[in-house]
Amino acid sequence: MELRKRDYHVERPLMNQEQLEELGCWTSAARTYQWRTWFQCSRARAQALLFQHLPVLAWLPRYSLRDWLLGDLLAGLSVAIMQLPQGLAYALLAGLPPVFGLYSSFYPVFIYFLFGTSRHISVGTFAVMSVMVGSVTESLAPDENFLQGANSTVDEAARDGVRVQLASTLSVLVGLFQVGLGLVRFGFVVTYLSEPLVRGYTTAASVQVFISQLKYVFGLQLSSRSGPLSLIYTVLEVCWKLPQSVVGTVVTALVAGVALVLVKLLNDKLRRYLPMPIPGELLTLIGATGISYGVGLKPRFGVDVVGNIPAGLVPPAAPSPQLFTSLLGYAFTIAVVGFAIAISLGKIFALRHGYRVDSNQELVALGLSNLIGGVFQCFPVSCSMSRSLVQESAGGNTQVAGAVSSLFILIIIVKLGELFRDLPKAVLAAAIIVNLKGMLMQFTDIRSLWKSNRMDLLIWLVTFVATILLNLDIVSPFLSPHPSWPRYSVLGQVPDTDIYQDVAEYSEAREVPGVKVFRSSATMYFANAELYSDALKQRGASVSIHVNTSVRDMESNNMEDSKAKVSTGKELEDIAASGQEDAKAPDGSTLKALGLPQPHFHSLVLDLGALSFVDTVCIKSLKNIFRDFREIEVEVYMAACHTPVVAQLEAGNFFDASISKQHLFASVHDAVLFALQHPRSGPASPVLVSWPLAH
C-alpha cells in the first residue's frame, strides 16, 4: 500500500545504550580476515590476478579496430609531436644531455601501455619530475667537481656520465618504491596528500622550473646550487649577471616564445575546426634548427646549441648500488609525488569518460615504467597534463595511443634525432616556459581558497613558501595527518523506534525498503574522501554506478560516452586547473529505457553526524555522490549535519540549483520519512514491509 501523507511521530520510552542493545539484539560484527584469501589457489583466481596485473590482456582482445584505431593513431601521433620537443627540453631540466629525454619518452611509455589502466593519460617526461631530478643531479654532481685545466673549464663528458648514472639509478629506486607499494596495495597513500598541499607543491615546482630556464634564455653561466635558499641565490645571480647576457640567445628565446604563444592562441581559436592541434613546438624546433644551421647561430652569435645526438638506442646498464644510500630519500619523495600527479589526472579523465582507474595497479604500472626505464638509462617520469589533454581531445580512446606515440619516438631516436644537433637550447627553454602556463595558473587557488576554506589556503601557502625557500629535494610533501581508518555502515531501523543502527551489528535492525542509509564513523576530509565514496558504492553493490570497472562494461559501453561527451582540451585544462570535476549532463534517458539494471532503492540517506568540518575535497566528493547516484535514478539526502558544517558547505558553494538545503534534514529519521513520501521514479515503491509505524 502507498504511504499516505500524515503527521507521524514515534512514542517510545527513553533508552540507554544497554536497553538499546537488548532491544536491537546487538552482536559484535564478525571480523573478516582478508589475508586468508591471498593464499587461495584456483584457475579463475590465477586468471583474475593475471588480468589485474597485466591489464592489456583483458582489454586488447576486445579492441575495436573500426571504432577506436583511427582516433588512437591520430592521438598517438599528436602526443609524439609534443613529446619530442618536451623530451629534449625536460632532459635539460634534469641536468642531462637532451637525448636521454628521448629515451625517457620511449621505454616508460611502452611499458605503461602494457600495465596501465588509464586510457587517456600520457606517461613520459614531466616538468616537475624533471626539475626534481635536476636538483638531485646538480647537488650530487655539481660542475665544480669536474673543473679541468688552468682555465677552469668543465669536463662536460665526465659530468654528464656521472649525472646519467645518478638519474638512472634514481629511476630504478623510484620504480622499486612504486612497485613495492602497489603490490602491497598502498595506492591509498596518495589520499593522505591533501589537494591544497599537492597543488601548492607543484606551483612552487613550476616557479623552480621557470627560474632554472633563465640561464638558457639569457645565455649565462651560473653556479650550481642546492639546499635552502638556493632558488633565491640563483635569482640574485641571474640579476647580477644580466649585463653578460648573449644578445643572440635572448633574441632566439624571445622569437621562439612569441611563435609558440601565437600558435597556442591560434589552436584555441580554431580548435573546433582542426582535427588535431597545430604542432607548434615541433614546427618551432624544425624552423629553429634550420635557421641555426643556415645562419650559423653558434659560431657567429655564440648561441648555445644541443650538440651531438647519437643515433640508436643505448644498451641496458645495471644501477649503481653504491648510490642507493644517498638517493633513497630523494627516490621516495619523487615516487610519491609522481604517483600523486599521475593518479590525479587519471581520475579526472576516468570520471570524464565513465570508467575507473585502479590506484594500486597504476602504482605498479608507473613503477615498472620507471624501473625498466632506469635500466635503459632513463630518468624518472610521471604524466603530463598538456600531453594528456591533447591525447584526449585528438580522439584517443585507449592505451594504444601511448604505444603509437612511443613507436614514433623510437623512429626519431633511431633515424632522425641527429638532425636536431643545431637546435638552440634557448628554444627548448622557451618551450618549457610557455608550457608552464597551466601550472602557474594554480596561483588562482589563493583567491578561491580564501573564499571557501582558509585552512586549506594556509596549507597551500605554507607548502609553497617552504618549497621555494628550502628547495624541492628538502621539502617532502608528507605534512598530512596520520591516516584514520573509519568504519562504514549501512543502517537499519530498530523496531518501533526512530533509532537507526548498523544492520551488521543489530540483528533486529531492518533496512527501510527503498531507502539506503549510510554512515561513516569518522569525518570525511581529503585523506579518506575517496575511501568514503568507494565504500558507499560497494554497499550499493547491486547497483551499476556510472563508473564501470569491468572489461565487459568497457565492451558494452563501446566508448559511446567517450565519443559523445569528449571535451575540448581547453575545457579539461580549466577543470584540472581549478580542481573541479564537473558533472556530465544527463541525456534524459531512463535506465529502464536503456535496458540497464535498476537499483533496489530509490533514495540514499547520508548520516553526516560524524562530520566535524569539511574541506574542498569533501565538498567535491559529496557533489560527485549526488551526481553519480542521480545518474542511476537515486535521490540523495543528507542528515544530522552540525551547524558549523552547514556554514562551511555554504561558504564552499556546495548548495546550487541542483542541491539545496531541502536535501538536508535534522535527523536520519526525518530524511527517511521524506524519502518515502517523495520517491523518485523507479522500481522501488514506498511500500512499508515489516516496518511498524507508531502513532
C-alpha positions as MATLAB code, in Angstrom:
seq = 'MELRKRDYHVERPLMNQEQLEELGCWTSAARTYQWRTWFQCSRARAQALLFQHLPVLAWLPRYSLRDWLLGDLLAGLSVAIMQLPQGLAYALLAGLPPVFGLYSSFYPVFIYFLFGTSRHISVGTFAVMSVMVGSVTESLAPDENFLQGANSTVDEAARDGVRVQLASTLSVLVGLFQVGLGLVRFGFVVTYLSEPLVRGYTTAASVQVFISQLKYVFGLQLSSRSGPLSLIYTVLEVCWKLPQSVVGTVVTALVAGVALVLVKLLNDKLRRYLPMPIPGELLTLIGATGISYGVGLKPRFGVDVVGNIPAGLVPPAAPSPQLFTSLLGYAFTIAVVGFAIAISLGKIFALRHGYRVDSNQELVALGLSNLIGGVFQCFPVSCSMSRSLVQESAGGNTQVAGAVSSLFILIIIVKLGELFRDLPKAVLAAAIIVNLKGMLMQFTDIRSLWKSNRMDLLIWLVTFVATILLNLDIVSPFLSPHPSWPRYSVLGQVPDTDIYQDVAEYSEAREVPGVKVFRSSATMYFANAELYSDALKQRGASVSIHVNTSVRDMESNNMEDSKAKVSTGKELEDIAASGQEDAKAPDGSTLKALGLPQPHFHSLVLDLGALSFVDTVCIKSLKNIFRDFREIEVEVYMAACHTPVVAQLEAGNFFDASISKQHLFASVHDAVLFALQHPRSGPASPVLVSWPLAH';
ca = [
       0.000    0.000    0.000;
       1.204    3.519   -0.676;
       2.219    5.705    2.218;
      -0.372    8.390    2.957;
       0.811   11.876    3.874;
       0.073   12.308    7.560;
       1.503   13.538   10.789;
       3.928   10.957   12.037;
       5.644   10.518   15.352;
       7.137    7.771   17.457;
       6.215    7.187   21.063;
       8.777    5.174   22.999;
      10.398    5.173   26.404;
      13.814    6.707   26.942;
      16.599    4.225   26.278;
      20.157    3.935   27.464;
      22.793    2.056   25.495;
      22.232   -1.198   27.368;
      18.487   -1.148   26.667;
      19.118   -0.283   23.023;
      21.463   -3.239   22.612;
      18.935   -5.550   24.220;
      16.073   -4.330   22.020;
      18.134   -4.414   18.846;
      19.787   -7.781   19.672;
      23.283   -6.334   19.374;
      26.107   -8.664   18.404;
      29.654   -7.678   17.557;
      30.167   -7.644   13.806;
      32.134  -10.644   12.630;
      35.733   -9.847   11.767;
      36.917  -10.713    8.287;
      40.464  -11.793    7.610;
      41.167  -10.735    4.060;
      44.677  -12.161    4.177;
      43.223  -15.676    4.129;
      42.091  -15.133    0.540;
      45.644  -14.319   -0.539;
      46.675  -17.987   -0.269;
      43.694  -19.451   -2.103;
      44.567  -21.048   -5.452;
      42.315  -21.736   -8.400;
      42.396  -21.321  -12.161;
      39.889  -18.466  -12.004;
      41.907  -16.687   -9.326;
      45.123  -17.090  -11.339;
      43.421  -15.685  -14.426;
      41.970  -12.793  -12.430;
      45.403  -11.957  -10.993;
      46.956  -12.090  -14.461;
      44.329   -9.743  -15.888;
      44.619   -7.466  -12.859;
      48.400   -7.044  -13.102;
      48.655   -7.202  -16.908;
      45.522   -5.295  -17.982;
      46.456   -5.294  -21.669;
      45.471   -8.984  -21.819;
      41.958   -8.071  -20.683;
      41.136   -5.144  -22.979;
      43.292   -5.666  -26.079;
      41.440   -8.809  -27.335;
      38.235   -6.745  -27.231;
      39.799   -3.788  -29.001;
      37.510   -2.415  -31.716;
      39.635   -1.599  -34.752;
      36.776    0.093  -36.567;
      35.711    2.334  -33.697;
      38.966    3.134  -31.924;
      42.012    2.650  -34.148;
      41.802    5.896  -36.149;
      41.336    8.014  -33.025;
      44.206    6.270  -31.252;
      46.522    6.714  -34.253;
      45.781   10.439  -34.509;
      46.095   10.901  -30.742;
      49.366    8.943  -30.612;
      50.858   10.973  -33.446;
      49.732   14.247  -31.836;
      51.246   13.288  -28.496;
      54.505   12.147  -30.095;
      54.826   15.503  -31.856;
      54.593   17.173  -28.440;
      56.709   14.533  -26.728;
      59.710   15.151  -28.990;
      60.426   18.785  -28.016;
      59.341   18.221  -24.420;
      61.630   15.214  -24.082;
      64.604   17.199  -25.334;
      63.733   20.183  -23.153;
      62.960   18.322  -19.938;
      66.262   16.449  -20.147;
      67.930   19.834  -19.697;
      65.785   20.352  -16.599;
      67.097   17.051  -15.261;
      70.680   18.197  -15.901;
      71.212   15.564  -18.614;
      72.048   15.554  -22.354;
      68.858   16.020  -24.428;
      68.935   12.544  -25.998;
      68.129   10.984  -22.629;
      64.823   12.824  -22.718;
      64.014   10.876  -25.879;
      64.880    7.588  -24.182;
      62.590    8.563  -21.309;
      59.843    9.253  -23.849;
      60.060    5.749  -25.321;
      60.703    2.971  -22.785;
      58.399    4.085  -19.938;
      55.553    4.937  -22.330;
      55.558    1.479  -23.898;
      55.739   -0.236  -20.502;
      52.735    1.760  -19.312;
      50.804    0.610  -22.394;
      51.135   -2.959  -21.087;
      50.423   -2.378  -17.403;
      48.402    0.864  -17.070;
      44.664    1.196  -16.546;
      44.073    4.811  -17.596;
      43.069    5.198  -21.242;
      43.924    8.869  -21.587;
      46.952    9.973  -19.563;
      50.240   10.479  -21.386;
      53.112    8.997  -19.389;
      56.591   10.331  -20.025;
      58.763   13.311  -19.171;
      57.162   15.926  -16.943;
      58.485   19.309  -15.850;
      58.021   18.876  -12.086;
      59.650   15.438  -12.058;
      62.486   16.642  -14.273;
      63.329   19.610  -12.088;
      63.274   17.344   -9.005;
      65.723   15.027  -10.749;
      67.801   18.033  -11.763;
      68.033   19.219   -8.166;
      69.435   15.782   -7.267;
      71.941   15.506  -10.112;
      73.200   19.065   -9.714;
      73.602   18.725   -5.944;
      75.384   15.332   -6.045;
      77.394   16.052   -9.217;
      77.954   19.851   -9.371;
      80.014   21.463  -12.105;
      82.707   22.353   -9.565;
      83.626   18.657   -9.272;
      84.582   18.468  -12.951;
      86.778   21.541  -13.452;
      89.891   20.932  -15.532;
      92.894   22.884  -16.694;
      94.068   26.332  -15.817;
      91.075   27.992  -17.450;
      88.696   26.103  -15.134;
      86.536   24.671  -17.922;
      84.050   21.936  -17.084;
      84.644   18.407  -18.369;
      81.106   18.005  -19.693;
      81.552   14.406  -20.865;
      82.644   13.203  -17.430;
      79.971   15.281  -15.677;
      77.197   14.018  -17.929;
      78.310   10.421  -17.448;
      78.056   10.722  -13.660;
      74.710   12.535  -13.834;
      73.250    9.916  -16.183;
      74.261    7.199  -13.738;
      72.696    9.152  -10.876;
      69.448    9.738  -12.767;
      69.087    6.150  -13.993;
      69.822    4.717  -10.551;
      67.322    7.164   -9.075;
      64.740    5.960  -11.620;
      65.311    2.332  -10.599;
      64.830    3.205   -6.920;
      61.700    5.234   -7.679;
      60.336    2.276   -9.631;
      61.117   -0.162   -6.813;
      59.309    2.037   -4.299;
      56.264    2.394   -6.547;
      56.047   -1.297   -7.482;
      56.512   -2.372   -3.867;
      53.831   -0.008   -2.593;
      51.484   -1.060   -5.380;
      51.895   -4.791   -4.708;
      51.065   -4.356   -1.025;
      48.064   -2.252   -2.097;
      49.321    1.049   -0.769;
      47.733    3.000   -3.596;
      45.656    4.760   -0.972;
      48.786    6.507    0.356;
      48.269    9.337   -2.129;
      44.944   10.147   -0.460;
      46.902   11.422    2.550;
      48.406   14.162    0.425;
      45.784   16.872    0.559;
      44.899   18.594   -2.704;
      45.989   22.080   -1.465;
      49.319   20.597   -0.377;
      49.987   18.921   -3.736;
      48.879   21.983   -5.703;
      50.992   24.305   -3.543;
      53.971   21.999   -4.041;
      53.558   21.748   -7.824;
      53.029   25.508   -8.129;
      56.319   26.088   -6.324;
      57.909   23.493   -8.605;
      56.708   25.423  -11.650;
      58.419   28.535  -10.264;
      61.583   26.446   -9.828;
      61.299   25.301  -13.451;
      60.900   28.884  -14.653;
      63.946   30.112  -12.719;
      66.041   27.143  -13.867;
      65.495   28.097  -17.536;
      66.677   31.688  -17.210;
      70.299   30.693  -17.760;
      69.372   29.251  -21.173;
      67.215   32.255  -22.075;
      70.000   34.761  -21.331;
      72.967   32.510  -22.212;
      74.523   32.789  -18.738;
      76.920   30.503  -16.905;
      75.572   30.100  -13.371;
      76.926   28.320  -10.323;
      75.283   25.023   -9.360;
      73.390   25.388   -6.097;
      71.208   23.174   -3.936;
      69.764   23.291   -0.463;
      67.935   26.042    1.442;
      67.586   29.419   -0.299;
      69.297   28.097   -3.444;
      66.469   29.462   -5.592;
      66.846   32.924   -4.050;
      70.600   32.879   -4.649;
      70.045   31.787   -8.264;
      67.657   34.687   -8.915;
      70.146   37.128   -7.399;
      72.982   35.710   -9.526;
      70.864   35.995  -12.687;
      70.141   39.644  -11.891;
      73.828   40.274  -11.170;
      74.980   38.706  -14.463;
      72.285   40.148  -16.747;
      74.781   42.554  -18.371;
      76.708   39.454  -19.556;
      73.688   38.107  -21.473;
      74.257   36.824  -25.011;
      72.118   39.008  -27.279;
      71.674   36.300  -29.915;
      70.430   33.845  -27.294;
      67.926   36.331  -25.847;
      66.572   37.186  -29.315;
      66.283   33.474  -30.192;
      64.348   32.730  -26.988;
      62.015   35.712  -27.484;
      61.225   34.852  -31.105;
      60.601   31.187  -30.234;
      58.434   32.132  -27.254;
      56.305   34.547  -29.268;
      55.866   31.955  -32.034;
      54.751   29.299  -29.538;
      52.275   31.629  -27.851;
      50.788   32.667  -31.197;
      50.353   29.040  -32.266;
      48.645   28.191  -28.963;
      46.273   31.143  -29.371;
      45.543   30.016  -32.922;
      44.828   26.493  -31.685;
      42.375   27.874  -29.142;
      40.568   29.883  -31.825;
      40.405   27.066  -34.375;
      40.108   24.006  -32.139;
      36.558   23.329  -33.348;
      37.695   23.143  -36.950;
      41.029   21.340  -36.633;
      41.177   17.522  -36.500;
      44.324   17.877  -34.348;
      46.137   20.878  -32.846;
      48.805   22.633  -34.889;
      52.133   21.163  -33.626;
      53.644   24.482  -32.577;
      56.556   23.012  -30.620;
      57.604   20.693  -33.441;
      57.336   23.385  -36.112;
      59.313   25.790  -33.926;
      62.015   23.186  -33.342;
      62.315   22.367  -37.032;
      62.378   26.041  -38.023;
      64.871   26.985  -35.304;
      67.148   24.091  -36.234;
      67.081   25.059  -39.916;
      67.774   28.720  -39.171;
      70.535   27.827  -36.704;
      72.238   25.588  -39.275;
      71.802   28.031  -42.166;
      72.790   31.208  -40.357;
      75.356   29.654  -38.032;
      73.942   30.880  -34.743;
      76.606   29.157  -32.638;
      79.785   30.260  -34.430;
      78.541   33.746  -35.399;
      76.417   34.772  -32.420;
      77.521   32.460  -29.613;
      74.122   30.791  -29.226;
      74.445   27.518  -27.302;
      73.037   24.504  -29.195;
      72.049   20.953  -28.252;
      75.098   19.385  -29.865;
      75.630   15.779  -30.845;
      72.618   13.473  -30.511;
      73.745    9.865  -31.034;
      71.543    7.734  -33.256;
      70.212    4.429  -31.962;
      69.395    3.024  -28.542;
      71.849    2.578  -25.699;
      72.397   -0.877  -24.152;
      70.926   -1.557  -20.709;
      73.127   -0.803  -17.711;
      72.842   -2.015  -14.136;
      72.209    0.652  -11.490;
      74.990    1.547   -9.091;
      74.325    0.056   -5.612;
      76.872    2.464   -4.120;
      74.487    5.325   -4.837;
      71.452    3.749   -3.167;
      72.130    5.196    0.269;
      72.449    8.786   -0.940;
      69.396    8.515   -3.226;
      66.851    6.700   -1.033;
      65.261    9.828    0.454;
      65.011   11.581   -2.907;
      63.595    8.433   -4.532;
      60.735    8.029   -2.069;
      59.714   11.682   -2.393;
      59.817   11.566   -6.208;
      57.918    8.245   -6.220;
      55.008    9.633   -4.197;
      54.857   12.996   -5.983;
      54.985   11.344   -9.407;
      52.205    8.932   -8.492;
      50.080   11.693   -6.971;
      50.258   13.689  -10.198;
      49.535   10.667  -12.405;
      46.599    9.308  -10.415;
      45.045   12.764  -10.043;
      44.988   13.279  -13.813;
      43.966    9.669  -14.389;
      40.905   10.058  -12.186;
      39.863   13.297  -13.891;
      39.830   11.564  -17.277;
      38.231    8.391  -15.908;
      35.425   10.403  -14.358;
      35.047   12.308  -17.594;
      34.696    9.190  -19.739;
      32.891    6.790  -17.439;
      35.478    4.234  -16.333;
      37.692    3.631  -13.312;
      41.400    3.525  -12.791;
      42.886    1.106  -10.287;
      45.108    3.130   -7.932;
      47.230    0.141   -6.920;
      47.720   -1.075  -10.487;
      48.559    2.471  -11.578;
      51.247    2.492   -8.905;
      52.634   -0.804  -10.228;
      52.450    0.377  -13.863;
      54.210    3.670  -13.153;
      56.757    1.820  -11.026;
      57.578   -0.683  -13.775;
      57.875    2.195  -16.245;
      60.481    3.853  -14.032;
      62.189    0.598  -13.032;
      62.683   -0.750  -16.551;
      63.319    2.750  -17.885;
      66.091    3.215  -15.324;
      67.828    0.079  -16.581;
      67.847    1.676  -20.051;
      69.269    4.948  -18.659;
      66.035    6.917  -18.423;
      65.255    9.379  -15.651;
      62.058    9.234  -13.507;
      58.815   10.072  -15.301;
      55.188   10.723  -14.478;
      52.416   12.014  -16.743;
      51.941   15.378  -18.419;
      48.703   17.353  -18.240;
      49.285   19.154  -21.548;
      50.002   15.950  -23.499;
      47.105   14.135  -21.813;
      44.762   16.930  -22.865;
      45.979   16.610  -26.451;
      45.616   12.823  -26.386;
      42.032   13.141  -25.153;
      40.994   15.948  -27.495;
      42.586   14.287  -30.546;
      40.258   11.302  -30.150;
      42.352    8.886  -28.079;
      40.261    6.007  -26.757;
      42.688    3.523  -25.199;
      46.306    2.946  -24.200;
      47.081    2.129  -27.842;
      47.589    5.880  -28.338;
      50.532    5.697  -25.933;
      52.012    2.745  -27.807;
      51.751    4.641  -31.113;
      53.443    7.653  -29.502;
      56.335    5.561  -28.157;
      56.918    3.853  -31.524;
      57.051    7.249  -33.258;
      59.665    8.410  -30.735;
      61.612    5.190  -31.425;
      61.811    6.093  -35.119;
      63.144    9.532  -34.189;
      65.754    8.037  -31.839;
      66.978    5.537  -34.410;
      66.931    7.694  -37.551;
      66.056   11.364  -37.092;
      67.432   12.502  -33.729;
      70.828   13.527  -35.075;
      69.141   16.145  -37.287;
      68.492   18.316  -34.214;
      72.145   18.821  -33.235;
      71.993   22.525  -34.218;
      68.827   23.203  -32.213;
      69.407   26.189  -29.856;
      68.886   25.389  -26.174;
      67.151   28.764  -25.832;
      64.298   27.414  -27.992;
      63.865   24.441  -25.656;
      63.846   26.819  -22.683;
      61.178   28.931  -24.368;
      59.043   25.835  -24.978;
      59.317   24.867  -21.308;
      58.358   28.325  -20.065;
      55.371   28.620  -22.413;
      54.098   25.200  -21.311;
      54.207   26.264  -17.647;
      51.007   28.256  -18.087;
      48.754   25.500  -16.723;
      50.708   25.071  -13.503;
      51.300   28.769  -12.960;
      47.547   29.296  -13.245;
      47.291   27.438   -9.946;
      48.095   30.758   -8.263;
      44.366   31.439   -8.655;
      43.900   28.830   -5.898;
      44.750   31.578   -3.426;
      41.623   33.538   -4.304;
      39.275   30.533   -4.431;
      40.598   29.023   -1.188;
      40.318   32.388    0.588;
      36.599   32.285   -0.155;
      35.975   28.600    0.508;
      38.408   27.237    3.127;
      41.139   29.300    4.775;
      42.709   26.301    6.490;
      43.313   24.780    3.051;
      44.699   28.148    1.968;
      47.129   28.091    4.888;
      48.304   24.600    3.880;
      48.754   25.798    0.273;
      50.763   28.865    1.288;
      52.960   27.082    3.840;
      53.790   24.344    1.318;
      54.517   26.861   -1.430;
      56.736   29.126    0.682;
      58.579   26.186    2.266;
      59.266   24.634   -1.138;
      60.515   27.937   -2.579;
      62.814   28.613    0.382;
      64.000   25.093    1.170;
      64.088   23.605   -2.351;
      62.255   20.630   -3.844;
      64.673   17.981   -2.616;
      64.262   19.059    1.023;
      60.531   19.681    1.312;
      58.843   16.305    1.316;
      55.064   16.572    0.943;
      54.167   14.500    3.970;
      52.607   17.136    6.200;
      49.233   15.421    6.347;
      47.683   13.983    9.495;
      48.118   10.341   10.371;
      45.702    8.104    8.462;
      42.409    7.279   10.075;
      40.511    4.064    9.473;
      36.816    4.857    9.631;
      34.133    2.196    9.808;
      31.379    2.334    7.216;
      27.909    1.012    7.946;
      24.533    0.501    6.347;
      21.874    1.437    8.902;
      18.512   -0.098    9.638;
      15.640    0.964   11.883;
      15.398   -0.604   15.312;
      11.743   -1.823   15.591;
       9.203    0.681   16.880;
      11.814    3.441   17.245;
      13.314    6.309   15.294;
      16.780    4.912   16.023;
      18.996    3.612   13.211;
      21.887    1.229   13.817;
      24.351   -0.877   11.840;
      22.499   -3.867   10.381;
      25.687   -5.925   10.708;
      25.686   -5.453   14.488;
      21.986   -5.268   15.374;
      20.168   -8.319   14.105;
      16.752   -6.740   14.680;
      17.637   -3.577   12.782;
      15.946   -3.638    9.380;
      16.748   -1.615    6.285;
      13.875    0.566    5.165;
      12.555   -0.769    1.823;
      13.544    1.606   -0.957;
      15.903    3.650    1.215;
      19.607    3.059    1.830;
      21.071    4.746    4.932;
      24.877    5.058    5.029;
      27.142    6.234    7.843;
      30.859    6.723    8.454;
      32.367    6.618   11.924;
      34.792    9.451   11.109;
      34.647   12.846    9.492;
      35.196   12.952    5.745;
      38.151   15.011    4.503;
      40.862   14.833    1.852;
      42.541   11.760    3.353;
      39.514    9.476    3.361;
      37.039   11.063    0.934;
      37.860    8.513   -1.743;
      37.552    5.671    0.762;
      34.137    7.018    1.725;
      32.952    7.103   -1.895;
      34.295    3.622   -2.637;
      32.699    2.147    0.483;
      29.390    3.786   -0.377;
      29.391    2.302   -3.866;
      30.356   -1.122   -2.522;
      27.403   -1.061   -0.132;
      25.236   -0.497   -3.183;
      26.889   -3.477   -4.874;
      23.784   -4.464   -6.791;
      23.809   -1.071   -8.485;
      25.943   -0.455  -11.577;
      27.059    3.044  -10.679;
      28.162    5.006  -13.737;
      31.855    4.363  -13.139;
      32.297    0.938  -14.725;
      35.168   -1.282  -13.710;
      34.938   -4.495  -15.674;
      36.070   -5.325  -19.145;
      32.530   -6.359  -20.005;
      31.363   -2.866  -19.103;
      34.019   -1.368  -21.313;
      32.874   -3.518  -24.183;
      29.189   -2.872  -23.656;
      29.690    0.873  -23.380;
      31.679    0.694  -26.623;
      33.121    4.048  -25.696;
      29.974    5.801  -26.957;
      30.032    8.017  -23.920;
      33.616    8.962  -24.635;
      32.796    9.996  -28.156;
      29.611   11.778  -27.302;
      30.989   13.723  -24.388;
      34.633   14.254  -25.206;
      35.637   17.706  -24.061;
      37.936   20.157  -25.697;
      41.436   20.481  -24.338;
      40.692   23.966  -23.046;
      37.671   22.779  -21.067;
      39.538   19.950  -19.407;
      42.532   22.162  -18.708;
      40.207   24.501  -16.863;
      38.828   21.573  -14.900;
      42.267   20.315  -13.981;
      43.458   23.781  -13.024;
      40.511   24.506  -10.789;
      40.263   21.020   -9.351;
      36.602   20.851  -10.280;
      35.125   17.627  -11.640;
      32.016   18.762  -13.394;
      29.030   16.511  -13.695;
      28.000   15.147  -17.026;
      24.758   16.373  -18.406;
      22.061   13.733  -18.342;
      20.548   12.861  -21.671;
      17.057   12.257  -20.331;
      17.061    8.506  -20.908;
      15.972    6.220  -18.089;
      17.759    3.073  -17.001;
      14.713    1.020  -17.939;
      14.601    2.531  -21.434;
      18.304    1.795  -21.890;
      17.870   -1.794  -20.727;
      20.196   -1.327  -17.742;
      19.690   -2.885  -14.294;
      17.843   -0.666  -11.869;
      18.756   -0.147   -8.220;
      16.710   -1.783   -5.495;
      16.416    1.523   -3.650;
      15.192    4.912   -4.801;
      16.754    7.096   -2.089;
      20.103    7.331   -0.342;
      20.454    8.982    3.075;
      23.932   10.014    4.226;
      24.207   10.195    8.011;
      26.753   13.003    8.424;
      26.541   13.286   12.175;
      30.245   12.395   12.433;
      31.205   15.278   10.172;
      33.024   17.877   12.266;
      34.333   20.008    9.382;
      34.513   19.967    5.599;
      37.356   20.800    3.243;
      37.353   21.361   -0.518;
      37.882   17.665   -1.271;
      34.943   16.686    0.954;
      32.676   19.166   -0.834;
      33.696   17.845   -4.252;
      33.185   14.254   -3.126;
      29.685   14.989   -1.835;
      28.792   16.709   -5.101;
      30.088   13.728   -7.046;
      27.981   11.380   -4.899;
      24.863   13.395   -5.709;
      25.712   13.295   -9.406;
      26.645    9.598   -9.581;
      23.558    8.356   -7.791;
      21.237   10.653   -9.699;
      22.570    9.111  -12.882;
      21.159    5.770  -11.683;
      17.904    7.446  -10.617;
      18.588    7.507   -6.880;
      17.961   10.736   -4.964;
      20.433   11.642   -2.226;
      19.662   13.286    1.128;
      21.949   14.341    3.974;
      21.101   14.176    7.645;
      22.326   15.313   11.062;
      24.814   17.962    9.864;
      26.077   20.250   12.624;
      25.520   23.990   12.191;
      29.249   24.844   11.617;
      29.372   22.176    8.906;
      26.336   23.664    7.166;
      28.018   27.081    7.270;
      31.180   25.610    5.716;
      29.122   23.942    2.987;
      27.561   27.310    2.183;
      30.960   29.031    2.123;
      32.279   26.327   -0.207;
      29.444   26.894   -2.720;
      28.090   23.405   -2.139;
      24.465   24.422   -2.496;
      23.366   25.312   -6.015;
      20.424   24.878   -8.352;
      20.545   21.074   -8.091;
      21.460   20.717   -4.387;
      19.684   22.856   -1.826;
      19.023   22.833    1.898;
      15.855   20.911    1.118;
      18.167   17.916    0.749;
      19.424   18.410    4.307;
      17.469   17.064    7.291;
      17.797   17.410   11.029;
      17.899   13.647   11.626;
      18.166   10.389    9.740;
      14.571    9.593   10.618;
      13.331   12.839    9.046;
      15.287   12.124    5.884;
      13.972    8.563    5.656;
      10.375    9.658    6.110;
      10.719   12.371    3.466;
      12.337    9.883    1.067;
       9.403    7.517    1.500;
       6.926   10.279    0.820;
       8.798   11.576   -2.239;
      10.352    8.607   -4.046;
      11.989    9.064   -7.429;
      10.508    7.127  -10.292;
      11.938    3.626  -10.280;
      11.232    0.040   -9.401;
      11.375    0.551   -5.668;
       7.991    1.608   -4.343;
       7.391    3.142   -0.933;
       5.712    0.059    0.472;
       6.252   -0.488    4.158;
       7.019   -4.146    4.713;
       7.695   -5.288    8.270;
       8.416   -1.696    9.263;
       5.970   -0.913   12.058;
       4.746    2.652   12.322;
       3.840    4.075   15.689;
       1.290    6.837   16.134;
];
